[in-house]
């Protein structure tokens, strides 16, 4: 069993643990039909298409 040689202070421990707190920005694709920004691998909320097919019923405004 591992035994620490010296005490690690709270500040030093928290600096090590908290170095990975930033989130990466989500990637955004463009809908080929209407040009709206869409998250990849999801149906477009504006026109309701996915992979060239109509999959959602969207009311016309």
Beta strands, then each sheet from edge to edge (+ up, - down):
strand 1: 29-30
strand 2: 37-38
strand 3: 49-50
strand 4: 53-54
sheet 1: 1+ 2-
sheet 2: 3+ 4-
end
